[in-house]
Amino acid sequence: MKASAAIRNLVEKALYIKRLTPDLENQINDELSRMGYISDVDYEALELLMDEMDRGRIQLVASP
């Protein structure tokens, strides 16, 4: 996965499956930590994910 698109791809996956799994959340956090910053495009993607969660369209899946 290209570094410049990693977070967007992870957000797209969460939007597609309509769930934010612990694995996806950890991958997003790991990518943010690795990069050390957030691009405008990634910020907008995360903002969209949070908005969709607030609207109840994305389910936050708890760890088993």
Helices and strands as residue ranges (DSSP letters): G 3-5, H 6-17, E 19-20, H 22-35, H 40-54, E 59-60
